[in-house]
Amino acid sequence: MSVSVLVRPSKIAYVILDNASIHTAKKLKPYWDLLEEKGIRFYFLPPYSPELNRIELLWHKMKYEWLPFKTFMPDELEQAIDEIGRGFGSQYTLTFC
């Protein structure tokens, strides 16, 4: 993996990450340090904080309100999720307040 940071931001940039293993791997430590030297700060969400992770809120809404309660074959589930994606913003809406 190579990381290139060509310009130093004029302000500090914050990146919010969950605790996925790819984000916390020890091999990435030198890259985090390099990016922090360039003015990028990393904020890790608490280990279990679905209320702070918008994708968790969206997936909860999809599972319990927008998808029918039934068993899906993998291709059926993918099709149902794609349909929600096509209708997101008009037929399916989500408020983060």
N, C-alpha and C positions, 0 to 999 in steps of 0.2 A: 504494500500500500504506500502510495506517495501522497504527500500533502503539500500543496504549494499555496502560499499566501503572498500575493503580489503587492497588495496595498494594505497599509495599516489603517483601520477605520478611524475616523476623526473622533468618534465617540466609542464608548465601550459597547460591544454587541453581546447580548445574552442569548444563549442557546439552552432551551429547556428540554431535558431528556428524561425518559423513564429509566428504570434500572434493568433493561434488557442486557443480557450477558455481552452482547456485542458492544454496548456502550461502556461497560465497566471492565472489560478485559485488560489485564495487566500489560499486554503487548501494546496497548494504545496510549499508555502513560506518556511516552516521549512526544506523541503527537498532541495530546492535550496540553502539555507544557509549552510546546512550540506555539500553539494557537493562543494560549493565554498570554504569552509574550507579545503577541500581535494585537492584543486588546479584546480578545474574545473570552467571555466568561461562561462557564457551564454551571447550570443549576439542575440538580437531579431531584426528581419528584421523590417523595417518601416511597418506600418499597411497595406498599399497597395503598393506593390513593385513586381509585377509579373516579371519584368526584372531581379530580383535578385533570383527568385525562379525557379530552373530548371524544376521542374515538370509543372509549368505554361507554360513554353516555349514548352515543349513536348506536353502537352495537346492542346495548340494552333495549333501546327503543325499537330497533329492528326485530330483535328476537321476541319481545313480549307484546308488541303492539302491531307492527306492520307485517310480519310474516305469519302465515297461518300456523296454528299449532298442529303439526303433523311431522311425520318422518319424511325426510327428503333424501333422494339419491344425490350424490355429489353434483351431477350436472343440473339437476332440478334446483338445488340450493343456489348454485352459481347463477342460474337464469333468474331466480326470484330476487337475488341480491342485485343483479344487473337491472331488473325492472324498477326496483326501488331507486337505484342510482339515476335512472332516466327520469323518474318522477320527483327527484329530490328538489325542493325549492318551490314546487307547485303542488303536487299531490301529497308529498311527504315533507313536513317541515319540522324543524327542531329549534328550540329556544334554549340558549345556554344561561338563562338567568335563574 
